[in-house]
């Protein structure tokens, strides 16, 4: 699915189930909260922290999807075309970093 279609699907979901978008500041706060939940799982699954009893069955993909959903809400609210922005950003990174990582001894 393209980011354009994802933005359309989120907008439709908001109109059908969400009544309206939360304001931008609320959604920014929610995005921070969702990133924190993702970070918690990452720290326990890949880092040095351990899961508490009952936390072992967390769904990493679901947490990433929560982050993406709120990010898409913010894009919709602020008029950002994520597909265009992502394509432009990837082109920028390719131009700027096309060879940089290949020459990084730390990555070899």
N, C-alpha and C positions, 0 to 999 in steps of 0.2 A: 504494500500500500504506500502511496506517495504521502509526503507530508501535507500536501494540499488536500488530499482526501481525508487524512486524519483530522485536519483542522475543520473540515466540513462536518465530519462525523461527531466531533466533540461539540461543535456549535449546535447540531441537531439534538444531541443528547441533552445539552443544557436547556434548550427550548422545550423539550418533551418532559424532562424529569427534574431539572434543576431550578425551575421557575425563572431564574436570571443568573447572570454571572455575579459572583462576589466581586466587590470592588478590587481594583488593582493592588492596593496595599494588602488587603486580606489575602488575595491569591499569592502575593509575594511571600507573605508569612507562611501560608500553607505549603508553598514550594520549599521553603527552608525546612519546615517540619518534615516533609516527605524525604528530602535529601538526608536529613538526620536519621530517619528510620532506615534508609538504605545504608547509610554509614554504619549504623549499629550492626546490621547483618554482616556487612563486609568485615568489620573489626572482629567479629566472632568467627566467621567462616574462614577468612583468609589471614586474619591478624592473630594477635596473641591473647585476645580475650576469649572467654568461653561462654557458651550459652547457659542461661539459667534453666532450671527444670521447666519443661514445657515449651521452650523457645526453639527447640531443635528443628522443628518442621516449618520454619519460616520460608517464604517463597520469594527468592531474590528477584525473579522476573516480575512478580506482582508489584514489588516495591519500585522497581524501575519504571513500570507502567504508570504507577501513581505519579512519579516525578514527571514523566512525559505528559500525562493528562493535564496537570496543573500548568506546565510550561506552555502547552498548546492553548490553554485558557488565556494565559497572559498574552500570547501572540495574537489571538483573536481580538482581545480587548484593546490592544494597542496598535492594531493594524499592520502587524508584521506578517509578511508572507514567509513562513518558515522554509518552504521549499527553495525559494529564491535566495533567502539568506544563507541556508545551508550550502547550496551550490556555490555561491559566491565565496563563502568561508572556506570550503574545501579547495577551491581554485587558489585562494590566497595562501593556504597552508602548503599546497603542492608547489607553488612558485617559491615561497620562502624557505620551505623545509625539504624540498625535493631530494637533496643529497645529504643534508645535515645529519640525519640519523644514521645513514649508512656509514658515515665516517666517525661515528661516536664509539670509541673503544669500550665504553661502559656497556654498550648494548651487544657487543660481539661475544 
